[in-house]
Amino acid sequence: MRSFLNKFAIRIRRDETGATAVEYGIMVALIAVVIIVAVTLLGGGMKDTFTQTQCSVTGGTYAAGAKAGDGTCTPKPAPAAPAAG
Protein backbone atom coordinates (compact mmCIF):
# COMPACT_ATOMS: atom_id res chain seq x y z
CA MET A 1 0.00 0.00 0.00
CA ARG A 2 2.82 2.36 0.91
CA SER A 3 4.53 1.69 -2.41
CA PHE A 4 1.33 2.55 -4.27
CA LEU A 5 1.01 5.86 -2.39
CA ASN A 6 4.65 6.73 -3.06
CA LYS A 7 4.27 6.02 -6.79
CA PHE A 8 1.02 8.00 -6.89
CA ALA A 9 2.64 10.98 -5.12
CA ILE A 10 5.60 10.94 -7.52
CA ARG A 11 3.26 10.78 -10.52
CA ILE A 12 1.23 13.74 -9.24
CA ARG A 13 4.36 15.83 -8.66
CA ARG A 14 5.58 15.18 -12.19
CA ASP A 15 2.24 15.91 -13.85
CA GLU A 16 2.31 19.60 -14.77
CA THR A 17 -0.67 19.80 -17.13
CA GLY A 18 -2.83 21.52 -14.52
CA ALA A 19 -0.10 24.03 -13.70
CA THR A 20 0.33 24.84 -17.38
CA ALA A 21 -3.38 25.46 -17.79
CA VAL A 22 -3.34 27.80 -14.79
CA GLU A 23 -0.36 29.68 -16.23
CA TYR A 24 -2.13 30.14 -19.56
CA GLY A 25 -5.25 31.32 -17.74
CA ILE A 26 -3.25 33.92 -15.83
CA MET A 27 -1.57 35.10 -19.06
CA VAL A 28 -4.92 35.47 -20.82
CA ALA A 29 -6.33 37.41 -17.86
CA LEU A 30 -3.35 39.79 -17.81
CA ILE A 31 -3.55 40.36 -21.56
CA ALA A 32 -7.27 41.14 -21.22
CA VAL A 33 -6.53 43.67 -18.45
CA VAL A 34 -3.87 45.37 -20.61
CA ILE A 35 -6.28 45.59 -23.56
CA ILE A 36 -9.07 47.02 -21.40
CA VAL A 37 -6.75 49.65 -19.89
CA ALA A 38 -5.35 50.59 -23.30
CA VAL A 39 -8.79 50.98 -24.87
CA THR A 40 -10.01 53.01 -21.90
CA LEU A 41 -7.02 55.36 -21.93
CA LEU A 42 -6.64 55.72 -25.69
CA GLY A 43 -10.27 55.48 -26.80
CA GLY A 44 -11.11 59.20 -26.67
CA GLY A 45 -7.92 60.23 -28.42
CA MET A 46 -8.50 57.66 -31.15
CA LYS A 47 -12.05 58.93 -31.67
CA ASP A 48 -10.75 62.49 -32.04
CA THR A 49 -8.12 61.31 -34.54
CA PHE A 50 -10.75 59.62 -36.69
CA THR A 51 -13.02 62.67 -36.45
CA GLN A 52 -10.17 64.95 -37.58
CA THR A 53 -9.44 62.59 -40.47
CA GLN A 54 -13.11 62.65 -41.46
CA CYS A 55 -13.03 66.46 -41.50
CA SER A 56 -9.86 66.49 -43.60
CA VAL A 57 -11.34 64.12 -46.18
CA THR A 58 -14.74 65.80 -46.41
CA GLY A 59 -13.47 69.38 -46.14
CA GLY A 60 -15.37 69.99 -42.90
CA THR A 61 -14.29 71.99 -39.88
CA TYR A 62 -13.02 70.20 -36.77
CA ALA A 63 -13.84 71.61 -33.33
CA ALA A 64 -12.11 70.10 -30.30
CA GLY A 65 -14.34 69.13 -27.40
CA ALA A 66 -13.90 69.82 -23.69
CA LYS A 67 -12.41 66.36 -23.15
CA ALA A 68 -10.90 63.63 -25.28
CA GLY A 69 -13.44 62.07 -27.61
CA ASP A 70 -15.80 65.06 -27.65
CA GLY A 71 -14.47 66.66 -30.86
CA THR A 72 -16.96 67.32 -33.64
CA CYS A 73 -16.82 67.77 -37.39
CA THR A 74 -19.02 70.38 -39.01
CA PRO A 75 -19.65 69.38 -42.63
CA LYS A 76 -18.79 71.72 -45.44
CA PRO A 77 -21.95 73.44 -46.71
CA ALA A 78 -23.35 72.03 -49.93
CA PRO A 79 -22.81 74.21 -52.99
CA ALA A 80 -25.72 76.41 -53.96
CA ALA A 81 -27.89 75.19 -56.81
CA PRO A 82 -27.38 77.06 -60.08
CA ALA A 83 -29.94 79.74 -60.79
CA ALA A 84 -32.66 78.75 -63.23
CA GLY A 85 -32.54 80.92 -66.17
Biopython code that builds the backbone (N, CA, C, O; Angstrom):
import numpy as np
from Bio.PDB.StructureBuilder import StructureBuilder

atoms = [
    (1, "MET", "N", (0.831, -1.197, 0.000)),
    (1, "MET", "CA", (0.000, 0.000, 0.000)),
    (1, "MET", "C", (0.869, 1.251, 0.000)),
    (1, "MET", "O", (0.590, 2.219, -0.708)),
    (2, "ARG", "N", (1.932, 1.214, 0.811)),
    (2, "ARG", "CA", (2.818, 2.365, 0.909)),
    (2, "ARG", "C", (3.508, 2.619, -0.436)),
    (2, "ARG", "O", (3.689, 3.768, -0.838)),
    (3, "SER", "N", (3.884, 1.563, -1.110)),
    (3, "SER", "CA", (4.527, 1.685, -2.409)),
    (3, "SER", "C", (3.583, 2.337, -3.417)),
    (3, "SER", "O", (4.002, 3.171, -4.220)),
    (4, "PHE", "N", (2.324, 1.956, -3.371)),
    (4, "PHE", "CA", (1.328, 2.549, -4.270)),
    (4, "PHE", "C", (1.192, 4.047, -4.011)),
    (4, "PHE", "O", (1.142, 4.838, -4.954)),
    (5, "LEU", "N", (1.132, 4.438, -2.744)),
    (5, "LEU", "CA", (1.006, 5.858, -2.394)),
    (5, "LEU", "C", (2.242, 6.646, -2.817)),
    (5, "LEU", "O", (2.130, 7.776, -3.294)),
    (6, "ASN", "N", (3.418, 6.050, -2.643)),
    (6, "ASN", "CA", (4.649, 6.726, -3.062)),
    (6, "ASN", "C", (4.668, 6.931, -4.577)),
    (6, "ASN", "O", (5.008, 8.014, -5.053)),
    (7, "LYS", "N", (4.305, 5.901, -5.329)),
    (7, "LYS", "CA", (4.267, 6.019, -6.791)),
    (7, "LYS", "C", (3.232, 7.055, -7.232)),
    (7, "LYS", "O", (3.467, 7.840, -8.151)),
    (8, "PHE", "N", (2.082, 7.037, -6.555)),
    (8, "PHE", "CA", (1.020, 7.995, -6.885)),
    (8, "PHE", "C", (1.478, 9.431, -6.606)),
    (8, "PHE", "O", (1.226, 10.331, -7.407)),
    (9, "ALA", "N", (2.147, 9.642, -5.475)),
    (9, "ALA", "CA", (2.637, 10.978, -5.118)),
    (9, "ALA", "C", (3.684, 11.456, -6.119)),
    (9, "ALA", "O", (3.684, 12.624, -6.507)),
    (10, "ILE", "N", (4.565, 10.571, -6.535)),
    (10, "ILE", "CA", (5.596, 10.942, -7.516)),
    (10, "ILE", "C", (4.949, 11.292, -8.851)),
    (10, "ILE", "O", (5.353, 12.253, -9.507)),
    (11, "ARG", "N", (3.946, 10.513, -9.254)),
    (11, "ARG", "CA", (3.261, 10.777, -10.520)),
    (11, "ARG", "C", (2.552, 12.136, -10.484)),
    (11, "ARG", "O", (2.573, 12.875, -11.468)),
    (12, "ILE", "N", (1.936, 12.459, -9.365)),
    (12, "ILE", "CA", (1.234, 13.744, -9.245)),
    (12, "ILE", "C", (2.222, 14.903, -9.302)),
    (12, "ILE", "O", (1.949, 15.922, -9.937)),
    (13, "ARG", "N", (3.364, 14.754, -8.643)),
    (13, "ARG", "CA", (4.362, 15.831, -8.657)),
    (13, "ARG", "C", (4.928, 16.067, -10.055)),
    (13, "ARG", "O", (5.272, 17.198, -10.398)),
    (14, "ARG", "N", (5.027, 15.038, -10.845)),
    (14, "ARG", "CA", (5.585, 15.175, -12.195)),
    (14, "ARG", "C", (4.561, 15.675, -13.210)),
    (14, "ARG", "O", (4.933, 16.221, -14.248)),
    (15, "ASP", "N", (3.302, 15.495, -12.924)),
    (15, "ASP", "CA", (2.244, 15.907, -13.850)),
    (15, "ASP", "C", (2.040, 17.417, -13.741)),
    (15, "ASP", "O", (1.572, 17.912, -12.716)),
    (16, "GLU", "N", (2.392, 18.142, -14.795)),
    (16, "GLU", "CA", (2.307, 19.605, -14.770)),
    (16, "GLU", "C", (1.234, 20.151, -15.703)),
    (16, "GLU", "O", (1.218, 21.352, -15.976)),
    (17, "THR", "N", (0.349, 19.314, -16.191)),
    (17, "THR", "CA", (-0.669, 19.804, -17.127)),
    (17, "THR", "C", (-1.604, 20.798, -16.463)),
    (17, "THR", "O", (-1.998, 21.778, -17.094)),
    (18, "GLY", "N", (-1.966, 20.577, -15.223)),
    (18, "GLY", "CA", (-2.834, 21.525, -14.519)),
    (18, "GLY", "C", (-2.138, 22.850, -14.293)),
    (18, "GLY", "O", (-2.748, 23.909, -14.440)),
    (19, "ALA", "N", (-0.860, 22.797, -13.935)),
    (19, "ALA", "CA", (-0.099, 24.026, -13.702)),
    (19, "ALA", "C", (0.027, 24.827, -14.996)),
    (19, "ALA", "O", (-0.058, 26.055, -14.978)),
    (20, "THR", "N", (0.224, 24.149, -16.097)),
    (20, "THR", "CA", (0.334, 24.837, -17.381)),
    (20, "THR", "C", (-0.977, 25.521, -17.741)),
    (20, "THR", "O", (-0.975, 26.648, -18.236)),
    (21, "ALA", "N", (-2.078, 24.855, -17.498)),
    (21, "ALA", "CA", (-3.384, 25.459, -17.786)),
    (21, "ALA", "C", (-3.608, 26.697, -16.930)),
    (21, "ALA", "O", (-4.143, 27.697, -17.409)),
    (22, "VAL", "N", (-3.205, 26.635, -15.674)),
    (22, "VAL", "CA", (-3.342, 27.799, -14.788)),
    (22, "VAL", "C", (-2.465, 28.941, -15.287)),
    (22, "VAL", "O", (-2.894, 30.095, -15.286)),
    (23, "GLU", "N", (-1.252, 28.635, -15.709)),
    (23, "GLU", "CA", (-0.357, 29.677, -16.226)),
    (23, "GLU", "C", (-0.953, 30.347, -17.464)),
    (23, "GLU", "O", (-0.914, 31.571, -17.585)),
    (24, "TYR", "N", (-1.498, 29.559, -18.373)),
    (24, "TYR", "CA", (-2.129, 30.138, -19.560)),
    (24, "TYR", "C", (-3.339, 30.983, -19.177)),
    (24, "TYR", "O", (-3.568, 32.039, -19.768)),
    (25, "GLY", "N", (-4.102, 30.537, -18.210)),
    (25, "GLY", "CA", (-5.250, 31.317, -17.742)),
    (25, "GLY", "C", (-4.828, 32.658, -17.170)),
    (25, "GLY", "O", (-5.472, 33.676, -17.425)),
    (26, "ILE", "N", (-3.753, 32.664, -16.398)),
    (26, "ILE", "CA", (-3.246, 33.923, -15.834)),
    (26, "ILE", "C", (-2.754, 34.838, -16.947)),
    (26, "ILE", "O", (-3.006, 36.042, -16.914)),
    (27, "MET", "N", (-2.049, 34.276, -17.940)),
    (27, "MET", "CA", (-1.574, 35.102, -19.056)),
    (27, "MET", "C", (-2.730, 35.721, -19.826)),
    (27, "MET", "O", (-2.678, 36.901, -20.175)),
    (28, "VAL", "N", (-3.763, 34.950, -20.092)),
    (28, "VAL", "CA", (-4.924, 35.467, -20.820)),
    (28, "VAL", "C", (-5.596, 36.574, -20.018)),
    (28, "VAL", "O", (-6.003, 37.588, -20.585)),
    (29, "ALA", "N", (-5.717, 36.392, -18.710)),
    (29, "ALA", "CA", (-6.334, 37.414, -17.863)),
    (29, "ALA", "C", (-5.512, 38.699, -17.875)),
    (29, "ALA", "O", (-6.078, 39.788, -17.961)),
    (30, "LEU", "N", (-4.199, 38.592, -17.791)),
    (30, "LEU", "CA", (-3.345, 39.787, -17.811)),
    (30, "LEU", "C", (-3.412, 40.501, -19.156)),
    (30, "LEU", "O", (-3.442, 41.730, -19.203)),
    (31, "ILE", "N", (-3.437, 39.748, -20.241)),
    (31, "ILE", "CA", (-3.553, 40.362, -21.564)),
    (31, "ILE", "C", (-4.886, 41.083, -21.690)),
    (31, "ILE", "O", (-4.947, 42.175, -22.256)),
    (32, "ALA", "N", (-5.948, 40.491, -21.171)),
    (32, "ALA", "CA", (-7.267, 41.139, -21.216)),
    (32, "ALA", "C", (-7.256, 42.442, -20.424)),
    (32, "ALA", "O", (-7.833, 43.436, -20.865)),
    (33, "VAL", "N", (-6.607, 42.450, -19.264)),
    (33, "VAL", "CA", (-6.526, 43.675, -18.455)),
    (33, "VAL", "C", (-5.759, 44.752, -19.209)),
    (33, "VAL", "O", (-6.172, 45.912, -19.210)),
    (34, "VAL", "N", (-4.657, 44.394, -19.845)),
    (34, "VAL", "CA", (-3.868, 45.368, -20.610)),
    (34, "VAL", "C", (-4.696, 45.942, -21.753)),
    (34, "VAL", "O", (-4.652, 47.148, -21.996)),
    (35, "ILE", "N", (-5.442, 45.112, -22.449)),
    (35, "ILE", "CA", (-6.276, 45.591, -23.558)),
    (35, "ILE", "C", (-7.361, 46.525, -23.047)),
    (35, "ILE", "O", (-7.612, 47.568, -23.651)),
    (36, "ILE", "N", (-8.004, 46.167, -21.947)),
    (36, "ILE", "CA", (-9.069, 47.016, -21.398)),
    (36, "ILE", "C", (-8.516, 48.369, -20.976)),
    (36, "ILE", "O", (-9.131, 49.399, -21.252)),
    (37, "VAL", "N", (-7.364, 48.382, -20.312)),
    (37, "VAL", "CA", (-6.754, 49.647, -19.886)),
    (37, "VAL", "C", (-6.359, 50.479, -21.097)),
    (37, "VAL", "O", (-6.591, 51.688, -21.112)),
    (38, "ALA", "N", (-5.768, 49.860, -22.108)),
    (38, "ALA", "CA", (-5.347, 50.595, -23.301)),
    (38, "ALA", "C", (-6.538, 51.210, -24.020)),
    (38, "ALA", "O", (-6.483, 52.371, -24.426)),
    (39, "VAL", "N", (-7.602, 50.452, -24.180)),
    (39, "VAL", "CA", (-8.789, 50.977, -24.867)),
    (39, "VAL", "C", (-9.403, 52.112, -24.063)),
    (39, "VAL", "O", (-9.843, 53.109, -24.634)),
    (40, "THR", "N", (-9.437, 51.969, -22.744)),
    (40, "THR", "CA", (-10.007, 53.012, -21.897)),
    (40, "THR", "C", (-9.191, 54.296, -21.979)),
    (40, "THR", "O", (-9.752, 55.386, -22.092)),
    (41, "LEU", "N", (-7.873, 54.169, -21.924)),
    (41, "LEU", "CA", (-7.020, 55.359, -21.926)),
    (41, "LEU", "C", (-6.893, 55.999, -23.306)),
    (41, "LEU", "O", (-6.810, 57.222, -23.414)),
    (42, "LEU", "N", (-6.878, 55.198, -24.346)),
    (42, "LEU", "CA", (-6.636, 55.720, -25.691)),
    (42, "LEU", "C", (-7.905, 55.917, -26.508)),
    (42, "LEU", "O", (-7.849, 56.500, -27.590)),
    (43, "GLY", "N", (-9.034, 55.453, -26.024)),
    (43, "GLY", "CA", (-10.275, 55.482, -26.796)),
    (43, "GLY", "C", (-10.688, 56.868, -27.244)),
    (43, "GLY", "O", (-11.000, 57.068, -28.418)),
    (44, "GLY", "N", (-10.697, 57.840, -26.326)),
    (44, "GLY", "CA", (-11.113, 59.198, -26.670)),
    (44, "GLY", "C", (-10.188, 59.843, -27.683)),
    (44, "GLY", "O", (-10.641, 60.485, -28.631)),
    (45, "GLY", "N", (-8.890, 59.671, -27.481)),
    (45, "GLY", "CA", (-7.920, 60.229, -28.423)),
    (45, "GLY", "C", (-8.053, 59.621, -29.808)),
    (45, "GLY", "O", (-7.926, 60.316, -30.815)),
    (46, "MET", "N", (-8.309, 58.318, -29.854)),
    (46, "MET", "CA", (-8.498, 57.656, -31.146)),
    (46, "MET", "C", (-9.746, 58.188, -31.839)),
    (46, "MET", "O", (-9.739, 58.399, -33.051)),
    (47, "LYS", "N", (-10.818, 58.406, -31.080)),
    (47, "LYS", "CA", (-12.054, 58.925, -31.668)),
    (47, "LYS", "C", (-11.798, 60.304, -32.263)),
    (47, "LYS", "O", (-12.251, 60.601, -33.368)),
    (48, "ASP", "N", (-11.063, 61.156, -31.522)),
    (48, "ASP", "CA", (-10.751, 62.486, -32.042)),
    (48, "ASP", "C", (-9.904, 62.404, -33.312)),
    (48, "ASP", "O", (-10.108, 63.180, -34.245)),
    (49, "THR", "N", (-8.965, 61.475, -33.349)),
    (49, "THR", "CA", (-8.120, 61.313, -34.538)),
    (49, "THR", "C", (-8.961, 60.933, -35.752)),
    (49, "THR", "O", (-8.763, 61.477, -36.839)),
    (50, "PHE", "N", (-9.889, 60.013, -35.576)),
    (50, "PHE", "CA", (-10.750, 59.619, -36.692)),
    (50, "PHE", "C", (-11.686, 60.757, -37.098)),
    (50, "PHE", "O", (-11.977, 60.926, -38.282)),
    (51, "THR", "N", (-12.156, 61.535, -36.127)),
    (51, "THR", "CA", (-13.024, 62.671, -36.451)),
    (51, "THR", "C", (-12.247, 63.723, -37.239)),
    (51, "THR", "O", (-12.769, 64.286, -38.202)),
    (52, "GLN", "N", (-11.005, 63.992, -36.840)),
    (52, "GLN", "CA", (-10.171, 64.945, -37.582)),
    (52, "GLN", "C", (-9.909, 64.449, -38.999)),
    (52, "GLN", "O", (-9.931, 65.233, -39.948)),
    (53, "THR", "N", (-9.664, 63.159, -39.142)),
    (53, "THR", "CA", (-9.444, 62.590, -40.474)),
    (53, "THR", "C", (-10.693, 62.735, -41.328)),
    (53, "THR", "O", (-10.606, 63.067, -42.510)),
    (54, "GLN", "N", (-11.851, 62.486, -40.735)),
    (54, "GLN", "CA", (-13.114, 62.652, -41.458)),
    (54, "GLN", "C", (-13.244, 64.087, -41.955)),
    (54, "GLN", "O", (-13.632, 64.311, -43.101)),
    (55, "CYS", "N", (-12.922, 65.060, -41.104)),
    (55, "CYS", "CA", (-13.029, 66.463, -41.502)),
    (55, "CYS", "C", (-12.054, 66.795, -42.632)),
    (55, "CYS", "O", (-12.388, 67.540, -43.553)),
    (56, "SER", "N", (-10.850, 66.234, -42.552)),
    (56, "SER", "CA", (-9.862, 66.490, -43.601)),
    (56, "SER", "C", (-10.331, 65.947, -44.940)),
    (56, "SER", "O", (-10.169, 66.603, -45.969)),
    (57, "VAL", "N", (-10.908, 64.759, -44.933)),
    (57, "VAL", "CA", (-11.337, 64.122, -46.175)),
    (57, "VAL", "C", (-12.553, 64.829, -46.766)),
    (57, "VAL", "O", (-12.629, 65.028, -47.979)),
    (58, "THR", "N", (-13.496, 65.206, -45.920)),
    (58, "THR", "CA", (-14.742, 65.802, -46.415)),
    (58, "THR", "C", (-14.677, 67.315, -46.540)),
    (58, "THR", "O", (-15.602, 67.929, -47.071)),
    (59, "GLY", "N", (-13.593, 67.927, -46.059)),
    (59, "GLY", "CA", (-13.473, 69.380, -46.139)),
    (59, "GLY", "C", (-14.240, 70.104, -45.046)),
    (59, "GLY", "O", (-14.475, 71.308, -45.146)),
    (60, "GLY", "N", (-14.632, 69.383, -44.006)),
    (60, "GLY", "CA", (-15.368, 69.993, -42.905)),
    (60, "GLY", "C", (-14.445, 70.719, -41.943)),
    (60, "GLY", "O", (-13.233, 70.786, -42.148)),
    (61, "THR", "N", (-15.039, 71.259, -40.893)),
    (61, "THR", "CA", (-14.291, 71.995, -39.882)),
    (61, "THR", "C", (-14.315, 71.205, -38.584)),
    (61, "THR", "O", (-15.381, 70.822, -38.102)),
    (62, "TYR", "N", (-13.124, 70.959, -38.014)),
    (62, "TYR", "CA", (-13.020, 70.203, -36.769)),
    (62, "TYR", "C", (-13.029, 71.159, -35.593)),
    (62, "TYR", "O", (-12.336, 72.177, -35.606)),
    (63, "ALA", "N", (-13.812, 70.833, -34.575)),
    (63, "ALA", "CA", (-13.843, 71.608, -33.334)),
    (63, "ALA", "C", (-13.550, 70.658, -32.182)),
    (63, "ALA", "O", (-14.270, 69.682, -31.973)),
    (64, "ALA", "N", (-12.483, 70.952, -31.432)),
    (64, "ALA", "CA", (-12.111, 70.104, -30.299)),
    (64, "ALA", "C", (-13.150, 70.225, -29.195)),
    (64, "ALA", "O", (-13.727, 71.292, -28.985)),
    (65, "GLY", "N", (-13.382, 69.132, -28.497)),
    (65, "GLY", "CA", (-14.335, 69.130, -27.396)),
    (65, "GLY", "C", (-13.653, 69.463, -26.081)),
    (65, "GLY", "O", (-12.441, 69.675, -26.038)),
    (66, "ALA", "N", (-14.435, 69.508, -25.008)),
    (66, "ALA", "CA", (-13.905, 69.821, -23.689)),
    (66, "ALA", "C", (-12.987, 68.715, -23.179)),
    (66, "ALA", "O", (-12.039, 68.990, -22.444)),
    (67, "LYS", "N", (-13.256, 67.476, -23.557)),
    (67, "LYS", "CA", (-12.406, 66.361, -23.148)),
    (67, "LYS", "C", (-12.172, 65.448, -24.347)),
    (67, "LYS", "O", (-12.823, 65.579, -25.384)),
    (68, "ALA", "N", (-11.242, 64.531, -24.185)),
    (68, "ALA", "CA", (-10.896, 63.626, -25.281)),
    (68, "ALA", "C", (-12.118, 62.841, -25.742)),
    (68, "ALA", "O", (-12.854, 62.285, -24.928)),
    (69, "GLY", "N", (-12.323, 62.804, -27.039)),
    (69, "GLY", "CA", (-13.440, 62.066, -27.613)),
    (69, "GLY", "C", (-14.670, 62.909, -27.873)),
    (69, "GLY", "O", (-15.651, 62.417, -28.430)),
    (70, "ASP", "N", (-14.634, 64.192, -27.472)),
    (70, "ASP", "CA", (-15.796, 65.064, -27.654)),
    (70, "ASP", "C", (-15.688, 65.962, -28.885)),
    (70, "ASP", "O", (-16.575, 66.782, -29.118)),
    (71, "GLY", "N", (-14.627, 65.827, -29.673)),
    (71, "GLY", "CA", (-14.470, 66.664, -30.857)),
    (71, "GLY", "C", (-15.564, 66.406, -31.877)),
    (71, "GLY", "O", (-16.088, 65.297, -31.977)),
    (72, "THR", "N", (-15.904, 67.447, -32.638)),
    (72, "THR", "CA", (-16.961, 67.316, -33.644)),
    (72, "THR", "C", (-16.474, 67.818, -34.991)),
    (72, "THR", "O", (-15.529, 68.603, -35.076)),
    (73, "CYS", "N", (-17.127, 67.356, -36.029)),
    (73, "CYS", "CA", (-16.818, 67.767, -37.389)),
    (73, "CYS", "C", (-18.057, 68.421, -37.982)),
    (73, "CYS", "O", (-19.109, 67.793, -38.099)),
    (74, "THR", "N", (-17.921, 69.683, -38.352)),
    (74, "THR", "CA", (-19.022, 70.383, -39.006)),
    (74, "THR", "C", (-18.836, 70.220, -40.504)),
    (74, "THR", "O", (-17.812, 70.642, -41.042)),
    (75, "PRO", "N", (-19.806, 69.616, -41.194)),
    (75, "PRO", "CA", (-19.646, 69.376, -42.627)),
    (75, "PRO", "C", (-19.571, 70.678, -43.419)),
    (75, "PRO", "O", (-20.125, 71.707, -43.031)),
    (76, "LYS", "N", (-18.877, 70.592, -44.523)),
    (76, "LYS", "CA", (-18.788, 71.719, -45.442)),
    (76, "LYS", "C", (-20.174, 71.939, -46.046)),
    (76, "LYS", "O", (-20.834, 70.975, -46.435)),
    (77, "PRO", "N", (-20.625, 73.197, -46.132)),
    (77, "PRO", "CA", (-21.952, 73.440, -46.715)),
    (77, "PRO", "C", (-22.009, 72.972, -48.170)),
    (77, "PRO", "O", (-21.027, 73.061, -48.907)),
    (78, "ALA", "N", (-23.154, 72.483, -48.555)),
    (78, "ALA", "CA", (-23.352, 72.030, -49.932)),
    (78, "ALA", "C", (-23.339, 73.240, -50.857)),
    (78, "ALA", "O", (-23.806, 74.313, -50.474)),
    (79, "PRO", "N", (-22.813, 73.084, -52.060)),
    (79, "PRO", "CA", (-22.806, 74.210, -52.993)),
    (79, "PRO", "C", (-24.236, 74.616, -53.361)),
    (79, "PRO", "O", (-25.147, 73.790, -53.421)),
    (80, "ALA", "N", (-24.391, 75.893, -53.599)),
    (80, "ALA", "CA", (-25.718, 76.411, -53.964)),
    (80, "ALA", "C", (-26.106, 75.887, -55.344)),
    (80, "ALA", "O", (-25.257, 75.700, -56.215)),
    (81, "ALA", "N", (-27.383, 75.659, -55.520)),
    (81, "ALA", "CA", (-27.891, 75.189, -56.805)),
    (81, "ALA", "C", (-27.782, 76.322, -57.822)),
    (81, "ALA", "O", (-27.988, 77.484, -57.472)),
    (82, "PRO", "N", (-27.464, 76.005, -59.067)),
    (82, "PRO", "CA", (-27.375, 77.060, -60.078)),
    (82, "PRO", "C", (-28.746, 77.719, -60.294)),
    (82, "PRO", "O", (-29.794, 77.080, -60.203)),
    (83, "ALA", "N", (-28.690, 78.981, -60.573)),
    (83, "ALA", "CA", (-29.937, 79.735, -60.790)),
    (83, "ALA", "C", (-30.596, 79.284, -62.090)),
    (83, "ALA", "O", (-29.931, 79.069, -63.103)),
    (84, "ALA", "N", (-31.908, 79.149, -62.035)),
    (84, "ALA", "CA", (-32.657, 78.753, -63.226)),
    (84, "ALA", "C", (-32.772, 79.964, -64.140)),
    (84, "ALA", "O", (-33.068, 81.068, -63.684)),
    (85, "GLY", "N", (-32.547, 79.764, -65.373)),
    (85, "GLY", "CA", (-32.541, 80.921, -66.170)),
    (85, "GLY", "C", (-33.193, 80.974, -67.410)),
    (85, "GLY", "O", (-33.164, 82.007, -68.079)),
]
sb = StructureBuilder()
sb.init_structure("model")
sb.init_model(0)
sb.init_chain("A")
sb.init_seg("    ")
for serial, (resi, resn, name, xyz) in enumerate(atoms, 1):
    if name == "N":
        sb.init_residue(resn, " ", resi, " ")
    sb.init_atom(name, np.array(xyz, "f"), 0.0, 1.0, " ", f" {name:<3s}", serial, name[0])
structure = sb.get_structure()
